[in-house]
Every structure is written in C-alpha cells, then in structure tokens.
Amino acid sequence: MALQPFLKINTFKGTSNENFDEFERLLRAAINVGQIAAPQQVPFLQLNLGGGASNFYNSLTAAVRGN
C-alpha cells in the first residue's frame, strides 16, 4: 500500500506571508517519509501548490517543471 495519497502538507500559494523555505523543507520531508519515487515527486509538488504559485509553476516550460 502506497503512502502518497495520505501525505498532505499545507498548500503553498506564493503569498507574502508564506515561507517558501519552510514549505520546501516539509515537502522534502514528506517525500522522504512517504518514499515517493522520483517519477511521482513532481506530481506531488503540483498537488501542494495553489494560487499564484501554481499559476507560476504552470507558466514554466515542461523541461523546467520536470526538473
């Protein structure tokens, strides 16, 4: 049974009152704890982005989004 569907961190929207470094730390910890395989890490990131952060991410080229 995979853990990925049960791992959820606060959505990062890119607002001025959010701390990206903290979000990144929690995201990496969730990936490690959940043992999320490399091909699933980008979709996991996408699930945890919202608002302006999601819009910005979606405006990037496919090559950048996958890196």
C-alpha positions as CSV (number, residue, x, y, z in Angstrom):
1,M,0.0,0.0,0.0
2,A,1.5,3.3,-1.0
3,L,1.6,6.2,1.4
4,Q,1.4,9.0,-1.2
5,P,-2.4,9.6,-1.0
6,F,-2.2,10.1,2.7
7,L,0.7,12.6,2.7
8,K,-0.5,16.2,2.7
9,I,1.2,19.4,3.6
10,N,-0.2,22.9,3.6
11,T,-0.7,24.2,0.1
12,F,1.9,26.8,-0.9
13,K,0.2,29.7,-2.7
14,G,3.2,32.1,-3.0
15,T,1.7,34.8,-0.9
16,S,3.9,37.3,1.0
17,N,3.1,35.8,4.4
18,E,4.2,32.3,3.4
19,N,7.7,30.9,3.9
20,F,9.0,29.0,0.8
21,D,12.0,27.6,2.7
22,E,9.6,26.0,5.3
23,F,7.4,24.7,2.5
24,E,10.3,23.1,0.7
25,R,11.6,21.6,3.9
26,L,8.2,20.0,4.6
27,L,7.8,18.9,1.0
28,R,11.2,17.1,1.1
29,A,10.4,15.5,4.4
30,A,7.1,14.2,3.1
31,I,8.8,12.8,0.0
32,N,11.3,11.0,2.2
33,V,8.9,9.7,4.8
34,G,6.4,8.6,2.1
35,Q,9.2,7.2,0.0
36,I,7.8,8.9,-3.0
37,A,9.6,7.6,-6.1
38,A,11.3,10.2,-8.4
39,P,8.6,10.0,-11.2
40,Q,5.9,10.9,-8.6
41,Q,7.7,13.8,-6.9
42,V,6.7,16.4,-9.5
43,P,3.0,15.4,-9.3
44,F,3.3,15.5,-5.5
45,L,4.7,19.0,-5.7
46,Q,1.8,20.1,-8.1
47,L,-0.8,18.8,-5.6
48,N,0.7,21.0,-2.9
49,L,0.8,24.3,-5.0
50,G,-2.1,26.7,-5.2
51,G,-2.9,30.2,-6.2
52,G,-0.1,32.3,-7.7
53,A,2.5,29.6,-7.0
54,S,0.5,27.1,-9.1
55,N,0.0,29.7,-11.9
56,F,3.7,30.5,-12.0
57,Y,4.6,26.8,-12.0
58,N,2.2,26.1,-14.9
59,S,3.8,29.0,-16.8
60,L,7.2,27.3,-16.8
61,T,8.4,25.2,-19.7
62,A,7.9,21.4,-19.4
63,A,11.6,21.0,-19.1
64,V,11.8,23.3,-16.1
65,R,8.7,21.9,-14.5
66,G,10.1,18.4,-14.6
67,N,13.4,19.4,-13.0
